[in-house]
Amino acid sequence: VLKIKDDIEEEFGVTCSVGMGPNKLLAKLASSLDKPDGFARILKEDVAYLAERLKVSQLCGIGPNLSASLEQLNIITMKDLGECDEQILIDRFGVTGRALHRMGLGKDSTTVLPYFHYEEAKSMGHSITFSKDVMDFTKIKRTLLWLSERVARRLRKVKMRGKKITVCIRYSDFTTISKGRTVLQYINDGYYLYRCGLEILKSFREPGRKIRLVAISASRLAKDIYEPDLFEDFEKQEKLVNAIDRINDRFGEFTIKRAFLLGNIVRRKLFCPLHPGKM
């Protein structure tokens, strides 16, 4: 490890801090303990000692907003996070709550892979955090469509389709809720993805509550499966989508887009749903 540090400084003229630990979480944490040009190692037996002294904001992945939300639950230190009832965290932060609880315990099962290793995606999704809380459901729907089109385009680029659609929203108080649904057949069309996502969103959204984040993802992926009975005029729709892809490949993302997205800003050939009507 120290040789790698020396090689980086000799080759590029910059210093770096390095951390070692029994998992990726603790290794990243260790790398932050002796900046800007140090080396730190965390052993399993060190976790309890550190957990009492480290604030949750020092953990990788916990930013100021999430840290403030945890503080509202009287969670200040890493130890507080690990000792908090997991269900309380899940109720407040959705599926993220389970990961937060494991972080508080110093646990991380993420596999360490070589930099050249390519792992086939198990899901594809996109999310957006609004610059301010949003209650306008038309804006939320438009954003969901935009995200759906982006997810679908990524799926088509790798010739895959998804069978399970999951929608996630985060309210202004940082309460996070997600819900998934398995559809009848595999899809990679943005509009059909949006239709499924909108049904899911309507099933659990609480009207009147302001929303800060919207996300949609497709999972249970499979290589492009041709299912002509999926929707009416399937072949015609498939040809249309492929033609739109070719145009957008040549002239830039969302050069051709659905009319429902026209009320939104287009900058640098990329649609942004945050400031409708402004140029």
N, C-alpha and C positions, 0 to 999 in steps of 0.2 A: 504493500500500500504506500509506504513512504517513498519507494522508488518511483511509483506512478506520479506522486506529487512532485518529486524532483524532476522527472521527465517533462511534465507539463510546464514547469517554470523555465526549464532550460530551452524547450522547444518554442514556447509561445510568449515567454517573458511575463507570465502572470502567476500569481499565487492562488491557491485554493484550499479550502478546508475539507477534510475527509472524515467520515464517520463510519464506524463498524458496529453492528448489532446483530442479534439473533433473528431479526426480521427487517423488512424494508422500513416500517414505521420507526423503529428504534435506531436504525442506521441513519435515516434522514435527520432524526432528532439529534443524534450524536454529532452530525456534521455541522449543526448550528451552534454547538456548545463552545467551540473554540475558533471562531472566525477572527480574522479573514485568512489566516495561514496556519491552521492547526490540525491536530489529529486527536479524535476522541473515540473511545470505545465504551459501549454500554453492554454489560453482561446481564443475564437474567436476574441475578441476585441484586443488581443495582436498581431494578425497576421500582420497588416499593419505596426506596429512599428518594429517588427522583420524583416519583408521583406526588409526594407530599410537598415538594418545593417548586415544581413546574406549574405555571399557569396554563390553562387550556389554550390560550392564544399562542403559546409556543409550539403547539402540535401542528404538524404539517396538514394543511387542509382546513384549519379552523381560522377564519378571518375575523375582522372586527365585528361584523354584523352577527355572525353565528356566536361569537364569543359573548356579545351583549345579550343574546337570547338565552344562552346557557347561564349567564349571571342572574337572569331573572328567576331561574330555578335554583339559585344559590349554589351553582356549580362554578367554582373559581379555579380550583386546581385539577390536575390530572387525576389525583386520588378521588376528588369529589365526583368526577365523571365516571370513574370505575365503580364507585360505591352506589351511584344512583340506580334506582330500579330501571331495568331495561325497558319495561313497558311504558314508563313515564316518558322516556326519550322517544320511543316509537310513536306514542300518541301525539307528541309535540312536533316531531320532525319527520314522521313517516319512516320509510325504509332506512333512511340515513341514520335514524336513532340507533339501530342495531350496530352499525359500523362505529358510531360515536362511543357506544358502550365498550366495544372491543378496544378502541383506542385508549380509553381510560384504564383498561387493564394491561395495556402494553402489548396487545395481541394484534397480529396482522398475518393473514394466511396468503397474501398476495405472492404469487410465484415470481422468483427472480429469473429472468430470461436473458440469454445473450442478445447483444444489440442487433445481431443479424437475424434473430429468430422472428419469423412471421407467424402470427397466430390468427387463424380465420375468425372473423367477427361472429359473436354469438347474438349480438343485437346491434341495431343502429338507431340513433336518436339525435334530436336537437332540442335545445331549450333556449329561452331568452329571458333575461331579467329586465323588467321595465325600469326606466330611469325614475319613474314615480309610480305610486300605486294606481291601479286602473280598475274602474268599475264598469266602464262602457263595454257591454257584452259584444257589440259589433266589432270593436277593436280587438277583443279577445279572440273572437271567431276568426277574424282576418289574420291574426298572428298565428293561430293554430293551423290555418290553411297554408300560410307561408312556410311554417316549420314542416308540415306534412309533405309539401312539394320538395323541400330540401332532402328530407329523409328518403322519399321515393326516388329521387334522382340518384342519390348515393347507392341505393339498392340496385337500380338499373345499371349503373356503371360497373358493378361487379357481378351482374347477371344473377341477382338473388331476389327472393320474395320473402315476405314475412307472414306468419299466421296468427301471431298474438300482438295486439296493439295495446300499449300502455300510455295513459295520460297522467301527467303530474301537474299540480298547481301548488303554489306557495302563497298564502295570504299575507297581508300587510304585517301581521303579528308573527310572521315566520312559521306559522303552523303549515306543515307540508302534508299533502294528501295525494296518493296515487292509486290508480285502479286500472287493471288490465282486463282484456277480454279476448278470447280466442274466436277468430272469425271462421266462416265456413270453409274458405279456400285461401290459398296463398295469394298475396297481392303486392304490387310495387307501383301502383298508380297513385299519384298524390291526392287526387280528388276522392278516390274511394278510401284511402287512408284517412283523409280528413273527415269524411262522412262517418266512418267508424269511430274516430276520435271524438267527434262532436257528440255523438250519442253517449259515449262514455262520460264525457265532461258534464253533460246535462244531468246524468244520473247521480252525480255527487256534489256538483257545485252548489254553493249556498248563495242565492241571489242577494245582493245588498252588501256582500263582503268584498272589500277591495283586494285585488290580486296583484302580486309583485312578480311572480314567475310562472311561465307556462312551458311545458315540455311534452313531447310525444316521441315514442320509440316503437320500433318493430322488432320482435324477437321470434324465436322458433323459426329461424331462417333456413331456407333450402335453396339449392341451385334452381335457376329459372325453370319453373314448371308451367307448361302450357295447359291452361284449363279454360277452354273456349266457352264453357257454360257458366262462367263466373258471373258475368253481367250481360245484359242485352247489348247487342252490337259490339261484342268483345273485340273482334278483329279490326273493326273500324276504329275503335278507341285505341287499340294497340298501335295501329299505324299512325294515328294522330300524335300520340305521345312520343313515338320514335322520331317523327318529323320535327316536333318541338325541341327534342333533345339535340338533334343535329343543328338546328338554328342557334340554340343557346350555346352549344359547343363552339360554334364559329364566331358568334358576336358577343357572347358574355351571358352570365347567369341572369335569368328573368328578363331577357330581351323580349321573349314571348311569355306572357303570363295570363292568368285568368282575370277576367274583368273585375272580380271582387277585390283584387289586389291593387287596382288602379288608383285608389284613394291614398296611396302611401308613397313616401319619398323614395326616389331611386337615385342612388349616388354610386358612382364608380361601377355602374352596371350591377349593383347588388341592392335588392330591395330591403328597406329597413322599416319595420312596422311601428316604430316608436313615435314618429312625428308626422301623422297623416296630413296631407295637403300642403306641405311646405317643400320648397325646392332650394 
